[in-house]
Amino acid sequence: MKTILVTGSNGLLGQKIIYALLGKSDIRCISTSKGANRMLVKDGYTYESLDISDKQEVANVFAKYKPDAVINTAALTNVDACELRKEEAWKLNVEAVENLIEVCEQYNTHLVHLSTDFVFDGENGPYIETDIPNPQSYYATTKYEAEKRIQQSSLSWSILRTIIIYGVVDDNSRSNVVLWTINSLREKKTINVINDQYRSPTLAEDLADACIQAALRKAKGIFHVSGRETMCILDMVRIVADYFHLDQQYINPISSASLNQPAKRPPVTGFIIQKAEKELDFKPLSFLEGLGIVKRQLMEVGVAL
Ligand SMILES: NC(=O)c1ccc[n+]([C@@H]2O[C@H](COP(=O)([O-])OP(=O)(O)OC[C@H]3O[C@@H](n4cnc5c(N)ncnc54)[C@H](OP(=O)(O)O)[C@@H]3O)[C@@H](O)[C@H]2O)c1
């Protein structure tokens, strides 16, 4: 029986990983997040409240469970919040990762860490794992600094970089580009949508499977893990509107420059995912297939579509 510990399990990816692990009888699943457990299903795994920026809490939980692998999904993921609250971003996205590295070294635990397409400047996408990062925002800097610390450690590690994760969490409380589009257009609210940034949307379930494979296989190195299709964010939103039969007149195309966001975003990312396909058996669904899953899950939580 292998023990896998997941951090940030209240988040979008964290929840999907826990649900995927529930189906595996040969794995003991330790679910951890800051504060109380917000998942609806409470059976089939052990939950511990764990703030990964608290070194002592991390040490205690590792001493108790001695996990074979840890999947670190916890992070300050709001890009503009990182720009405005730099100390907090550094503490969670860098120092907390140092805490995990220390205990993983102590217990010989394989670390699967989540990173981002934002480590690249977006001038030459789509990117392959060997391309050189050039972070353009504070969020991206913290994620890249964490990557470097992991790479310099003596750990067995996988870094999975991903792009725009979409999906539905248990209480439908977390938003992402797909849910934002559906919710806004259903309420007939005008949305400003960027027409000059390109990304590969990633279904949370697909990414969760890749994280679990990385943990079980102790896959070594960096992996680019995203959906196969790279598209303009405006097209992404239009595809969502079309799929859910929503009125596109409320979509207002705008340029990145006119949005004036605190953090700079890379114009064109997207990933070449062949390494993940080969070494993690990664088989992402198409964007339309992913939207089918989102639709089913929204109906399950009572959204009338
Ligand atoms: N979302 C994307 O589009 C995207 C794109 C590229 C890369 N990534 C990376 O993928 C990973 C997962 O992203 P996600 O969208 O699933 O994130 P998320 O939904 O924001 O989840 C992160 C979780 O971490 C928890 N957390 C916050 N502070 C913590 C702490 N000190 N200790 C333990 N847990 C803490 C949060 O708790 P609360 O729920 O209480 O806040 C949240 O549940 C992150 O590393 C992110 O950088 C995400």
The ligand as an SDF file (V2000), in Angstrom:
LIG
                    3D

 48 52  0  0  0  0  0  0  0  0999 V2000
   -5.5860   27.5390  -11.9500 N   0  0  0  0  0  0  0  0  0  0  0  0
   -4.8500   27.6410  -13.0510 C   0  0  0  0  0  0  0  0  0  0  0  0
   -5.3450   28.0190  -14.1140 O   0  0  0  0  0  0  0  0  0  0  0  0
   -3.3860   27.2810  -12.9940 C   0  0  0  0  0  0  0  0  0  0  0  0
   -2.5800   27.4830  -14.1240 C   0  0  0  0  0  0  0  0  0  0  0  0
   -1.2390   27.1200  -14.0670 C   0  0  0  0  0  0  0  0  0  0  0  0
   -0.7090   26.5790  -12.9200 C   0  0  0  0  0  0  0  0  0  0  0  0
   -1.4960   26.4080  -11.8250 N   0  0  0  0  0  0  0  0  0  0  0  0
   -0.9250   25.8140  -10.6190 C   0  0  0  0  0  0  0  0  0  0  0  0
   -1.6500   24.6350  -10.3130 O   0  0  0  0  0  0  0  0  0  0  0  0
   -1.7640   24.4670   -8.8970 C   0  0  0  0  0  0  0  0  0  0  0  0
   -3.2030   24.2080   -8.4990 C   0  0  0  0  0  0  0  0  0  0  0  0
   -4.0060   25.2750   -8.9220 O   0  0  0  0  0  0  0  0  0  0  0  0
   -5.5570   25.3810   -8.5240 P   0  0  0  0  0  0  0  0  0  0  0  0
   -6.2080   26.2580   -9.5230 O   0  0  0  0  0  0  0  0  0  0  0  0
   -6.1010   24.0410   -8.2340 O   0  0  0  0  0  0  0  0  0  0  0  0
   -5.4220   26.2020   -7.1820 O   0  0  0  0  0  0  0  0  0  0  0  0
   -6.5660   26.6660   -6.1640 P   0  0  0  0  0  0  0  0  0  0  0  0
   -7.9080   26.2060   -6.6480 O   0  0  0  0  0  0  0  0  0  0  0  0
   -6.3360   28.1010   -5.8870 O   0  0  0  0  0  0  0  0  0  0  0  0
   -6.2030   25.7850   -4.9030 O   0  0  0  0  0  0  0  0  0  0  0  0
   -5.1110   26.0140   -4.0840 C   0  0  0  0  0  0  0  0  0  0  0  0
   -5.4980   25.5140   -2.7230 C   0  0  0  0  0  0  0  0  0  0  0  0
   -4.4190   25.7310   -1.8120 O   0  0  0  0  0  0  0  0  0  0  0  0
   -4.9990   26.0870   -0.5620 C   0  0  0  0  0  0  0  0  0  0  0  0
   -4.0540   26.8380    0.2710 N   0  0  0  0  0  0  0  0  0  0  0  0
   -3.8710   28.1690    0.3090 C   0  0  0  0  0  0  0  0  0  0  0  0
   -2.9340   28.4820    1.2050 N   0  0  0  0  0  0  0  0  0  0  0  0
   -2.5200   27.3150    1.7310 C   0  0  0  0  0  0  0  0  0  0  0  0
   -1.5750   26.9730    2.7340 C   0  0  0  0  0  0  0  0  0  0  0  0
   -0.8430   27.9120    3.3560 N   0  0  0  0  0  0  0  0  0  0  0  0
   -1.4130   25.6660    3.0560 N   0  0  0  0  0  0  0  0  0  0  0  0
   -2.1440   24.7150    2.4450 C   0  0  0  0  0  0  0  0  0  0  0  0
   -3.0660   24.9730    1.4990 N   0  0  0  0  0  0  0  0  0  0  0  0
   -3.2440   26.2630    1.1490 C   0  0  0  0  0  0  0  0  0  0  0  0
   -6.1610   26.9600   -0.9470 C   0  0  0  0  0  0  0  0  0  0  0  0
   -7.0530   27.0230    0.1570 O   0  0  0  0  0  0  0  0  0  0  0  0
   -8.3690   27.9470    0.1160 P   0  0  0  0  0  0  0  0  0  0  0  0
   -9.3170   27.1970   -0.7600 O   0  0  0  0  0  0  0  0  0  0  0  0
   -8.8150   27.9640    1.5280 O   0  0  0  0  0  0  0  0  0  0  0  0
   -7.9450   29.2530   -0.4260 O   0  0  0  0  0  0  0  0  0  0  0  0
   -6.7020   26.2490   -2.1630 C   0  0  0  0  0  0  0  0  0  0  0  0
   -7.6940   25.3260   -1.7910 O   0  0  0  0  0  0  0  0  0  0  0  0
   -1.0920   25.6860   -8.2720 C   0  0  0  0  0  0  0  0  0  0  0  0
    0.2220   25.3600   -7.9130 O   0  0  0  0  0  0  0  0  0  0  0  0
   -1.0620   26.7000   -9.4020 C   0  0  0  0  0  0  0  0  0  0  0  0
    0.0240   27.5970   -9.2630 O   0  0  0  0  0  0  0  0  0  0  0  0
   -2.8310   26.7540  -11.8400 C   0  0  0  0  0  0  0  0  0  0  0  0
  1  2  1  0
  2  3  2  0
  2  4  1  0
  4  5  1  0
  4 48  2  0
  5  6  2  0
  6  7  1  0
  7  8  2  0
  8  9  1  0
  8 48  1  0
  9 10  1  0
  9 46  1  0
 10 11  1  0
 11 12  1  0
 11 44  1  0
 12 13  1  0
 13 14  1  0
 14 15  2  0
 14 16  1  0
 14 17  1  0
 17 18  1  0
 18 19  2  0
 18 20  1  0
 18 21  1  0
 21 22  1  0
 22 23  1  0
 23 24  1  0
 23 42  1  0
 24 25  1  0
 25 26  1  0
 25 36  1  0
 26 27  1  0
 26 35  1  0
 27 28  2  0
 28 29  1  0
 29 30  1  0
 29 35  2  0
 30 31  1  0
 30 32  2  0
 32 33  1  0
 33 34  2  0
 34 35  1  0
 36 37  1  0
 36 42  1  0
 37 38  1  0
 38 39  2  0
 38 40  1  0
 38 41  1  0
 42 43  1  0
 44 45  1  0
 44 46  1  0
 46 47  1  0
M  CHG  2   8   1  16  -1
M  END
$$$$
